[in-house]
Amino acid sequence: MERRRNVFEMEASAGYRVSQTIASTSLVEDSGVCGRDEEKETLTKLLLSNDESGDKMSVIPIVGMGGIGKTTRAQLLYNDVRVAQHFDIQAWACVSEKFDVLLISQQIYESLTSDACFILNLNLLQSKLKDELMGKKFFLVLDDIWNKNYTEWEVLRRPFQFGAQGSKIIVTTRNQYVARMVCTLEAHCLMPMPEEDGWQLFEKHAFKNAGVGARTHLGEIGRQIVRKCKGLPLAIKLLAGLLYSKLDVGEWETILNSDMWELPLECDIFRSLWLSYMYLPSQLKHCFAYCSIFPKNYMFETSEVVYLWKAEDLLQPKQNKTAEEIGQDYFNDLISMSFFQVSSSSYQYFMHDLINDLASFVSGEFCFRWEGNDSPNNLSKTRHFSYMEEYHDEADSLEMFEALQQAKCLHTFLPLVPSYLWGQLCKRLYKALPKFQCLRMLKLSRYDIKELPDSINNLKHLKHLDLSWTPIRKLPDTICTMYNLQALLLSHCRGLTELPANLGRLINLSHLDITETKLKKMPPQMGKLKDLQMLPKFVLDKQTAGDNLPELKKLENLHGSLRISGLVHSRGLEAYILRDKKFLKELELDWRGKAWSEEGNNTVEQRKVIEKLQPHLNLERLAIKGYGGKMFPGWSEYYSSSALVYLKLEYCANCICLPPLGQLPSLRELHIEGLNEVVSISSEFYYGDGDTTTCANKTFRSLWSLEFNSMSGLKEWAYVGGDNNEGGIFPNLVELDLSYGVPILPGD
């Protein structure tokens, strides 16, 4: 592996292209093509069909990772008799990573005319291309495009507009951004080859001149080799080629058990994948190499990966973008280049086994993942360590942990499956943690840890600490001196009832996940956490509510969702707390709690509080629960301009009327429950001022789901007419639920 890395790096530094040495051509070996008949037929029909979009020329991208079969698919289409008969002329050009408009245009001209082209003037050349294409229905294949420069693409395609209606261009690319740039029709994404098709391809090349006996005693090993290739046709073909004419079982088993990067240098699959890596910007190379910490077949989520990159300072800062947004951009770039693939669950991702091998190859000794099948002898250079507990028992874990003591400069400690550590190992980890003074990312999720040592603050460089799903009961006060900490994850720590009083000192903290904890109050001076983006809940109690709730105003960068509970204890708010939080998308305001019945009669004070809790217009989901005022807030201009799509009003027992919800322009779902003091639903519910003639907009124009429950006091639901009520007061309503606790009202 080291020798191969040296060869590739020397080639790159010398300016050599690390791609295939031979440019693709339009010729295809039919005998070497297997399966994917349905894909081919779909694309063929698309080429032969009339373009419904009305465009004179259609561009159809074929997208996929290196070696997936894009060029072969284009070759099959190019040589299909039906396609050849459908078009007047056709041409093929191999573009590759260097996008030279003049050279590509020369290739197209030579393919159309069968004459060598020596024209070096682009204007003259494009004029000749225009003459060749004028009025003719053409089919063009541009194979292996990498360039994302839209201007250069526009220059290249200028002569194509002179072809006849129905002309088609196939573009093959590894990059989804390129596909989106060039396409006029939906891109066709090539998926890995089914295993049985892969086996047929392998048989054709590995057993080309072998007898039946060879197929019998080598067949099972061959199928395992095919599975190892995970549906990548180029890998299947190349490994089959290595084994062609070799009938020794030992040689086949060597190929089966070898890492892909230990195979002979002449295997083009490696150069193909290496080219994908070399084409990445430097910051993405580092991020991709870090992902070698994930084992094969491991499913990961975007946030998980971005957390890791952020802790390792791999996200280059940009003006007006958070680190998380930059990380999302990086992640999307790696998806577009087929380094990451979407799983069937749609919110998880994985790396193809060969891409995983590539990540391990480029990361070298800095990343080590222990999967139980190798003994970690020397970890002195290891910076990032992960392991899968499912592969080993307690004895193996102790051996692993002893070996890990060598990693004096360890940055990442990452268990990747639910890990309820055995007692002896957990104690050893507990004692050894402070020794890893270079740690930046520490995941102890699901470990049987009830407390952390005070010496945890020796980890001065720690940026990410994950204690989620642990039985921890208290965090040491010394954690408040870990000033580099950016993420503290405590979700589902149900034994945790309070946070350290000096948590506000962690001025770099951006993520504090306290979901499903049983906190009774928030620590003081939370407003010092200016960079805080994640704070899923904010808990108020009787003693500290007056001081703590105003601290929320200072947290201007909160993203995602926020639940404020214990509002029944709040009094005398002087400033708007939430109106400037433009990144907040979900909000729950909750007055319920033990003191709800005792203090819930102060309806005037609660009305004053809720007025100061007006959210930003960008908020999309809002729930108000247990509010004790008689009237909902006025929230001037909010009802007519907000982006709210979901609203729930629940058990606001003293409210006597509904707010003017009919003017919310984007509201799609409305749930109202337990408002038993509401007697009448009148025109104010739809228009606010009750005047149907002064409102220019339709009522509830986006609402499709409406639910009323437990409205026992309701006696009247007034019909409202008006000039703007064509289609009714609920013009787009699809779901209406009045099934529980809503009395039958008398009709007119």
Secondary structure, 3 states (H helix, E strand, C coil): CHHHHHHHHHHHHCCCCCCCCCCCCCCCCHHHCCCCHHHHHHHHHHHHCCCCCCCCEEEEEEECCCCCCHHHHHHHHHCCHHHHHHCCEEEEEEEECCCCHHHHHHHHHHHHHCCCCCCCCHHHHHHHHHHHHCCCCEEEEEEEECCCCHHHHHHHHHHHHHCCCCEEEEEEECCHHHHHHHCCCCCEECCCCCHHHHHHHHHHHHCCCCCHHHHHHHHHHHHHHHHHCCCCHHHHHHHHHHHCCCCCHHHHHHHHHCCHHHCCCCCHHHHHHHHHHHCCCHHHHHHHHHHHHCCCCCCECHHHHHHHHHHCCCCCCECCECHHHHHHHHHHHHHHCCCCEECCCCCCEECCHHHHHHHHHHHHHHEEEECCCCCCCCCCCCCEEEECHHHCCHHHHHHHHHHHCCCCCCCEEEECCCCCCCHHHHHHHHHHHHHCCCCCEEECCCCCCCECCHHHHHCCCCCEEECCCCCCCECCHHHHHCCCCCEEECCCCCCCCCCCCCHHHCCCCCEEECCCCCCCCCCCCHHHCCCCCECCEEECCCCCHHHHHHHHHHCCCCCEEEEEECHHHCCCCCCCCCCCCCCEEEEEEECCCCCHHHHCCCHHHHHHHHHCCCCCCCCCEEEEECCCCCCCCCCCCHHHHCCCCEEEEECCCCCCCCCCHHHCCCCCEEEEECCCCCCEECCHHHHCCCCCCCCCCCCCCCCCEEEEECCCCCCEECCCCCCCCCCCCCCCCCEEEEEECCCCCCCC
